């Protein structure tokens, strides 16, 4: 499978792109991308597809590959279970000095999550974020190649740093996020 941008170009223009170098294709594609307004009004995560979508109404403004918690199936039940929550939340605050390159907080646990955890006498966990690479990652190239091969977070949604920069700039605090199985 090619880089997602190259895949899109191949679908748009057909096999003639095979003769063009990848950097040329990617540079050309970035010039073709429509301008994004600051009206991203929802973030949608499809866990099974490992994709995060920035939405404007019913339209997809951007989509990016993601990594999830290391035990991704099912809704987060408790601290340390390695699951990424499912449901509707809000992106409510951000940390520019995170241990991971930038992070935006997901409002987990919500009231339902707290009630479930209390009924089971469990700690629901907290600090679920959308974030970039860990500080120890040696290079952006390494991150692009290796961080999305497996799910590796404690329940967060991880993207590469360049993607985190875009999300950081396009998504405002208070934006709803829906995380689907």
C-alpha positions as CSV (number, residue, x, y, z in Angstrom):
1,X,0.0,0.0,0.0
2,X,1.3,3.4,-0.9
3,X,1.3,6.6,1.2
4,X,-2.3,7.8,1.7
5,X,-1.7,10.9,-0.4
6,X,-0.2,8.9,-3.2
7,X,-3.2,6.5,-3.0
8,X,-5.6,9.4,-3.4
9,X,-3.6,10.7,-6.4
10,X,-3.6,7.3,-8.0
11,X,-7.4,7.1,-7.6
12,X,-7.8,10.6,-9.0
13,X,-5.4,10.5,-11.9
14,X,-4.8,6.8,-12.7
15,X,-1.6,4.9,-13.3
16,X,0.1,7.7,-15.1
17,X,1.5,8.9,-11.8
18,X,3.7,5.9,-11.5
19,X,6.1,7.6,-13.8
20,X,6.4,10.6,-11.5
21,X,8.6,10.6,-8.4
22,X,6.8,10.4,-5.0
23,X,8.1,13.8,-3.8
24,X,6.8,15.5,-7.0
25,X,3.4,13.9,-6.6
26,X,3.2,14.9,-2.9
27,X,4.3,18.4,-3.7
28,X,1.8,18.7,-6.5
29,X,-1.0,17.3,-4.3
30,X,-0.3,19.7,-1.5
31,X,-0.8,22.6,-3.9
32,X,-4.1,21.0,-5.1
33,X,-5.5,20.6,-1.5
34,X,-8.5,22.9,-1.0
35,X,-8.0,25.7,1.5
36,X,-9.4,24.8,4.9
37,X,-11.6,27.3,6.7
38,X,-11.6,27.4,10.4
39,X,-15.0,25.7,10.4
40,X,-14.0,22.2,11.5
41,X,-17.0,21.5,13.6
42,X,-16.5,17.8,14.5
43,X,-13.8,15.2,14.8
44,X,-14.7,11.6,13.9
45,X,-12.6,8.6,14.8
46,X,-13.2,5.2,13.2
47,X,-11.2,2.8,15.4
48,X,-11.5,-0.2,13.1
49,X,-10.2,1.7,10.1
50,X,-7.5,3.5,12.2
51,X,-8.6,6.8,10.8
52,X,-9.3,10.2,12.2
53,X,-11.5,12.6,10.2
54,X,-11.8,16.4,10.6
55,X,-15.4,17.2,9.6
56,X,-17.2,20.3,8.4
57,X,-20.9,19.4,8.4
58,X,-21.2,16.2,6.5
59,X,-17.9,16.8,4.5
60,X,-14.6,15.4,5.3
61,X,-12.0,18.2,5.5
62,X,-9.0,16.0,6.3
63,X,-8.3,12.4,7.2
64,X,-5.2,10.9,8.8
65,X,-4.0,7.4,9.9
66,X,-3.9,6.8,13.6
67,X,-2.6,4.4,16.2
68,X,-4.8,3.5,19.2
69,X,-4.5,2.0,22.6
70,X,-2.6,-1.3,22.6
71,X,-5.8,-3.2,23.4
72,X,-8.1,-1.3,20.9
73,X,-11.3,-3.4,20.8
74,X,-14.1,-2.3,22.9
75,X,-14.8,0.7,25.0
76,X,-12.4,1.8,27.7
77,X,-13.5,0.3,31.0
78,X,-10.7,1.3,33.5
79,X,-7.3,2.8,33.9
80,X,-4.6,0.6,32.4
81,X,-6.8,-1.5,30.2
82,X,-5.1,-0.1,27.0
83,X,-8.4,0.7,25.3
84,X,-9.4,3.8,23.5
85,X,-12.8,5.0,24.6
86,X,-15.8,4.9,22.3
87,X,-18.7,7.5,22.3
88,X,-19.2,11.2,22.2
89,X,-16.8,13.5,23.9
90,X,-15.4,17.1,23.6
91,X,-11.9,18.2,22.8
92,X,-11.7,20.5,25.8
93,X,-8.1,21.7,26.3
94,X,-4.6,21.3,24.9
95,X,-1.1,20.9,26.1
96,X,1.7,22.4,24.0
97,X,4.4,21.0,26.3
98,X,3.2,17.4,26.4
99,X,5.5,14.3,26.8
100,X,4.2,13.6,23.4
101,X,4.5,16.2,20.7
102,X,1.5,18.4,21.5
103,X,-1.7,16.9,22.8
104,X,-5.4,17.8,22.8
105,X,-7.5,16.3,25.7
106,X,-10.6,14.2,25.1
107,X,-13.2,14.7,27.8
108,X,-13.1,11.1,28.9
109,X,-14.5,10.0,31.3
110,X,-18.0,11.4,30.9
111,X,-20.9,10.9,33.3
112,X,-21.8,7.5,31.8
113,X,-18.2,6.3,32.0
114,X,-18.0,7.5,35.7
115,X,-21.2,5.7,36.6
116,X,-20.1,2.5,35.0
117,X,-16.7,2.6,36.7
118,X,-18.2,3.4,40.1
119,X,-20.8,0.5,39.7
120,X,-17.8,-1.8,39.1
121,X,-15.6,-0.2,41.8
122,X,-13.0,0.7,39.2
123,X,-10.9,3.7,38.3
124,X,-12.1,4.8,34.8
125,X,-8.7,6.3,33.9
126,X,-8.2,9.8,32.5
127,X,-5.9,12.0,30.4
128,X,-7.0,10.5,27.1
129,X,-5.5,12.6,24.3
130,X,-4.9,13.1,20.6
131,X,-1.2,13.5,20.5
132,X,1.9,13.3,18.3
133,X,5.1,11.2,18.7
134,X,6.7,10.5,22.1
135,X,9.6,12.8,22.9
136,X,12.1,10.0,22.5
137,X,11.3,9.3,18.8
138,X,14.6,9.9,16.9
139,X,13.1,11.5,13.7
140,X,9.9,12.2,11.8
141,X,10.9,9.6,9.3
142,X,11.1,7.0,12.0
143,X,7.8,8.0,13.4
144,X,6.1,7.8,10.0
145,X,7.5,4.3,9.4
146,X,7.1,2.7,12.8
147,X,4.6,4.4,15.1
148,X,1.6,3.3,13.0
149,X,2.6,-0.3,12.5
150,X,1.0,-1.3,15.8
151,X,-1.4,0.2,18.3
152,X,0.9,1.3,21.2
153,X,-0.8,4.0,23.4
154,X,-2.4,3.5,26.8
155,X,-5.8,4.6,25.2
156,X,-4.9,7.8,23.4
157,X,-5.1,8.5,19.7
158,X,-1.7,9.0,18.2
159,X,-0.7,10.7,14.9
160,X,2.6,11.8,13.5
161,X,3.9,15.3,14.5
162,X,3.1,16.9,11.1
163,X,-0.4,15.7,11.3
164,X,-0.7,16.9,14.9
165,X,0.4,20.3,13.8
166,X,-2.5,20.3,11.3
167,X,-5.0,19.1,13.9
168,X,-3.7,21.6,16.4
169,X,-4.3,24.5,14.0
170,X,-7.6,23.3,12.5
171,X,-9.5,22.1,15.6
172,X,-10.6,24.5,18.3
173,X,-11.2,23.7,22.0
174,X,-14.8,22.8,22.5
175,X,-15.0,20.8,19.2
176,X,-17.1,17.5,19.6
177,X,-15.4,14.2,18.9
178,X,-17.1,10.9,18.2
179,X,-15.1,7.7,18.6
180,X,-16.7,4.8,16.8
181,X,-15.7,1.1,17.1
